[in-house]
């Protein structure tokens, strides 16, 4: 049982890191688009990034093609810690049958709660990595720069500087927004994946261990999580990237709820969905890749153990 729990965490980390390598360029694009026109009314600011494809072209042309992989190192660390804890915790709950009723059927609200709680744990543990990833990805040449530009060149150096100046708490600045973001996204993602996968299995549309079972369930999950998570993703990006004073307090927002109010007042409801195209192009493949990788790695692990015995 202990080895199985450890394996679940390793499976979650490996799957998420594998997905991150492919989707990190979309994360860079999404971050830039979410920061564009920060706290400015629509039509009053220069749009350096008109859409996902234009953003790709602009970043590659001005910052260089390698800029599309900015923040990859903290991004991989974030995925390993956050999704290792999130997916591992959730699967442990599923394996313990805590999300099923007495007849063995999945209970939707239990899946949502389990996904939300596991997301909170993962987001909090991995918060420092997300902060530095966001700041590295937002850094750009002056003519296409958006949001606060931080004097950061590497993850390790930035982490040391923050720790020396603000202590351990400085590394967790913005964690409240991340917990809100991931708890909502995780609840939507893992619950819809589990419920859809269970429904497909019961209807015998694919074989239980079929590769396409994971793909179909992941596709449905990615759409739901994109709609539910994007507003909180915008808030999280803004909190992590804002400038801070000498005491380490944010210059623009006091916290997630203050950020929500200010975005609504200055940018309107559409401000919460900035970069949603990039978000889906990122979340879709990332959700599908990570959950499919998890599905296949889990199948390999338990199949190997069974055959080994």
Long-range contacts (C-beta under 8 A, 24 or more apart in sequence): 4-95, 5-88, 5-92, 7-301, 8-87, 8-88, 8-91, 8-92, 8-95, 8-298, 9-84, 9-85, 9-87, 9-88, 10-84, 10-88, 11-87, 11-88, 11-91, 11-294, 11-297, 11-298, 11-301, 12-83, 12-84, 12-85, 12-86, 12-87, 12-88, 12-91, 12-294, 13-79, 13-80, 13-81, 13-83, 13-84, 13-88, 14-293, 14-297, 15-83, 15-87, 15-289, 15-290, 15-291, 15-293, 15-294, 15-297, 16-79, 16-80, 16-82, 16-83, 16-84, 16-87, 16-290, 16-293, 17-76, 17-79, 17-80, 18-289, 18-290, 18-293, 19-79, 19-285, 19-286, 19-289, 19-290, 19-293, 20-72, 20-75, 20-76, 20-79, 20-286, 21-72, 21-76, 22-285, 22-286, 22-289, 23-282, 23-285, 23-286, 23-289, 24-68, 24-69, 24-71, 24-72, 24-75, 25-56, 25-68, 25-69, 26-52, 26-278, 26-281, 26-282, 26-285, 26-286, 27-71, 27-75, 27-133, 27-137, 27-282, 28-59, 28-67, 28-68, 28-69, 28-70, 28-71, 28-137, 29-55, 29-56, 29-59, 29-68, 29-275, 29-278, 29-282, 30-233, 30-275, 30-278, 30-279, 30-282, 31-134, 31-137, 31-138, 31-237, 31-241, 31-275, 32-59, 32-137, 32-138, 32-140, 32-146, 32-275, 33-274, 33-275, 33-278, 34-233, 34-234, 34-237, 34-238, 34-274, 34-275, 35-138, 35-146, 35-147, 35-237, 35-238, 35-241, 36-146, 36-147, 36-274, 37-146, 37-267, 37-271, 37-274, 38-146, 38-147, 38-238, 38-252, 39-252, 39-262, 39-263, 39-266, 39-267, 40-266, 40-267, 41-266, 41-267, 41-268, 42-267, 42-268, 42-270, 48-143, 48-144, 48-146, 49-144, 49-146, 51-277, 52-277, 52-278, 52-281, 55-278, 58-144, 59-140, 59-144, 62-140, 62-141, 62-143, 62-144, 63-140, 63-141, 63-144, 67-140, 70-136, 70-137, 70-139, 71-132, 71-133, 71-134, 71-136, 71-137, 71-155, 73-154, 73-155, 74-129, 74-130, 74-132, 74-133, 74-136, 74-155, 75-129, 75-133, 77-126, 77-129, 77-155, 78-126, 78-129, 78-130, 78-133, 81-122, 81-125, 81-126, 81-129, 82-122, 82-123, 82-125, 82-126, 82-129, 82-130, 82-182, 83-122, 83-290, 84-122, 85-118, 85-121, 85-122, 85-125, 85-126, 86-118, 86-119, 86-121, 86-122, 86-123, 86-182, 86-186, 86-190, 87-118, 87-122, 87-190, 87-290, 87-294, 89-117, 89-118, 89-121, 89-122, 90-114, 90-115, 90-118, 90-186, 90-190, 91-294, 91-298, 93-118, 94-194, 99-194, 105-198, 106-194, 106-195, 106-198, 108-191, 108-195, 111-190, 111-191, 111-194, 111-195, 112-187, 112-188, 112-191, 113-187, 114-190, 114-191, 115-186, 115-187, 115-188, 115-189, 115-190, 115-191, 116-183, 116-184, 116-186, 116-187, 117-183, 118-186, 118-190, 119-179, 119-182, 119-183, 119-184, 119-185, 119-186, 119-187, 119-190, 120-179, 120-182, 120-183, 120-186, 122-182, 122-186, 123-175, 123-178, 123-179, 123-181, 123-182, 123-183, 124-172, 124-175, 124-178, 124-179, 126-178, 127-171, 127-172, 127-174, 127-175, 127-178, 127-179, 128-159, 128-171, 128-172, 129-155, 130-174, 130-178, 130-236, 130-240, 131-171, 131-173, 131-174, 131-240, 132-158, 132-159, 134-237, 134-240, 134-241, 135-240, 135-241, 138-241, 147-238, 147-241, 147-242, 148-241, 148-242, 148-243, 148-251, 150-241, 150-243, 165-248, 166-248, 169-248, 170-248, 173-240, 173-244, 173-248, 173-250, 174-236, 174-239, 174-240, 176-239, 176-255, 176-256, 177-232, 177-235, 177-236, 177-238, 177-239, 177-240, 177-255, 177-256, 177-259, 178-236, 178-240, 180-232, 180-235, 180-236, 180-256, 181-229, 181-232, 181-233, 181-235, 181-236, 184-228, 184-229, 184-232, 185-225, 185-228, 185-229, 185-232, 185-233, 188-221, 188-224, 188-225, 188-228, 188-229, 189-221, 189-222, 189-224, 189-225, 189-287, 189-291, 190-221, 192-217, 192-220, 192-221, 192-224, 192-225, 193-217, 193-218, 193-220, 193-221, 193-287, 193-291, 196-220, 196-221, 209-299, 211-292, 211-295, 211-296, 213-295, 214-291, 214-292, 214-294, 214-295, 214-296, 215-288, 215-292, 217-291, 218-287, 218-288, 218-291, 218-292, 219-284, 219-288, 221-287, 221-291, 222-280, 222-283, 222-284, 222-286, 222-287, 222-288, 223-280, 223-284, 225-283, 225-287, 226-276, 226-279, 226-280, 226-283, 226-284, 229-279, 229-283, 230-272, 230-273, 230-275, 230-276, 230-279, 231-260, 231-272, 231-273, 232-256, 233-279, 234-263, 234-271, 234-272, 234-273, 234-274, 234-275, 235-259, 235-260, 235-263, 235-272, 238-263
